[in-house]
Amino acid sequence: MIDMRSSIAILGGPFKIGIRHPRNKNEILGIITANGVDAISTSGDYEQGPHIIDPKTKKPAVLCQSVTVVTDNAGMADALSTGIFVLGPKRGLDLAKKLNIRVLIVASDGKIYSHNL
């Protein structure tokens, strides 16, 4: 397992990895079982503040608190977690379903959306 804080690459396994609640660091929202060559990436507003910029508004993206993506490609996982964060929960979930990736989205109101987890 290679842990780079917001992204994790898995070789082997299985490993169980907890998804932290973005507003309560002592709460786990879910557990991902990662196997083989999974890559996990989380984008959120809770450690560095509102640093993810929506390119349309040129202001911080505000539709999500966090997005965790699991794919078989670390670069893709990182790009998708940030992109889905900007898209927001509904459009982001639609994209995750279209790409058939595993995702957990915490919307700005705290509602949780997930696919394949």
C-alpha positions as CSV (number, residue, x, y, z in Angstrom):
1,M,0.0,0.0,0.0
2,I,1.4,3.4,-1.0
3,D,-0.3,6.1,1.1
4,M,0.1,9.7,-0.2
5,R,-2.5,11.2,2.2
6,S,-5.3,12.0,-0.2
7,S,-4.5,9.1,-2.6
8,I,-3.7,5.5,-1.9
9,A,-2.4,2.9,-4.4
10,I,-2.9,-0.8,-3.5
11,L,-0.8,-3.7,-4.7
12,G,-2.0,-7.0,-3.3
13,G,-4.5,-7.1,-0.4
14,P,-7.2,-7.3,0.5
15,F,-7.0,-4.2,2.6
16,K,-9.9,-2.5,4.5
17,I,-9.7,1.3,4.3
18,G,-12.0,3.6,6.2
19,I,-13.6,6.7,4.6
20,R,-13.4,9.5,7.2
21,H,-16.4,11.8,7.7
22,P,-15.3,15.3,6.4
23,R,-16.9,17.1,9.4
24,N,-16.2,14.6,12.2
25,K,-12.7,13.1,12.0
26,N,-13.6,10.4,14.5
27,E,-16.5,9.0,12.4
28,I,-16.0,6.5,9.5
29,L,-18.6,6.8,6.7
30,G,-17.8,3.5,5.1
31,I,-15.2,0.8,4.6
32,I,-13.6,0.1,1.2
33,T,-12.2,-3.3,0.6
34,A,-9.3,-2.7,-1.8
35,N,-7.7,-5.6,-3.8
36,G,-5.1,-6.1,-6.5
37,V,-4.3,-2.8,-8.1
38,D,-6.9,-0.5,-6.7
39,A,-6.3,3.2,-6.4
40,I,-8.3,5.4,-4.0
41,S,-8.4,9.2,-4.0
42,T,-10.4,11.6,-1.8
43,S,-11.0,15.3,-2.6
44,G,-12.4,17.4,0.2
45,D,-12.7,20.9,1.7
46,Y,-11.9,19.8,5.3
47,E,-8.1,19.8,5.6
48,Q,-7.0,22.6,3.3
49,G,-10.2,24.6,3.3
50,P,-12.0,25.6,0.1
51,H,-9.1,25.0,-2.3
52,I,-10.8,23.2,-5.2
53,I,-11.8,25.8,-7.7
54,D,-14.8,25.6,-10.1
55,P,-13.5,26.7,-13.5
56,K,-16.9,28.1,-14.5
57,T,-17.2,30.5,-11.6
58,K,-13.5,30.8,-10.7
59,K,-14.5,30.5,-7.1
60,P,-14.2,27.6,-4.6
61,A,-16.5,24.6,-5.5
62,V,-19.2,24.4,-2.8
63,L,-21.5,21.5,-3.7
64,C,-19.6,18.8,-1.8
65,Q,-17.8,18.2,1.4
66,S,-15.8,15.3,0.1
67,V,-15.6,12.8,-2.7
68,T,-13.8,9.4,-2.6
69,V,-13.2,7.5,-5.8
70,V,-11.9,3.9,-6.3
71,T,-10.5,2.9,-9.8
72,D,-7.6,0.8,-11.1
73,N,-5.6,3.9,-12.1
74,A,-4.2,6.4,-9.5
75,G,-4.1,9.4,-11.8
76,M,-7.7,8.8,-12.9
77,A,-8.8,8.4,-9.3
78,D,-7.3,11.7,-8.4
79,A,-8.7,13.5,-11.4
80,L,-12.2,12.0,-10.9
81,S,-12.4,12.8,-7.2
82,T,-11.6,16.5,-8.0
83,G,-13.8,16.6,-11.0
84,I,-16.8,15.0,-9.2
85,F,-16.3,17.4,-6.3
86,V,-16.7,20.3,-8.8
87,L,-19.7,18.7,-10.6
88,G,-21.6,18.2,-7.4
89,P,-23.3,15.1,-6.0
90,K,-26.0,14.6,-8.6
91,R,-24.0,15.2,-11.8
92,G,-21.0,13.5,-10.1
93,L,-23.0,10.4,-9.3
94,D,-24.3,10.3,-12.9
95,L,-20.7,10.4,-14.1
96,A,-19.6,7.6,-11.7
97,K,-22.4,5.4,-12.9
98,K,-21.6,6.1,-16.5
99,L,-17.9,5.2,-15.9
100,N,-18.9,2.3,-13.5
101,I,-16.5,3.4,-10.8
102,R,-16.8,3.2,-7.1
103,V,-17.6,6.5,-5.4
104,L,-18.8,8.0,-2.1
105,I,-19.9,11.6,-2.2
106,V,-20.8,13.8,0.8
107,A,-22.8,16.7,-0.4
108,S,-22.5,20.1,1.1
109,D,-25.7,19.4,3.1
110,G,-24.2,16.2,4.5
111,K,-26.3,13.8,2.4
112,I,-24.3,10.8,1.2
113,Y,-24.4,9.4,-2.3
114,S,-22.6,6.3,-3.4
115,H,-22.1,3.9,-6.3
116,N,-20.6,0.4,-6.2
117,L,-19.4,0.6,-2.6
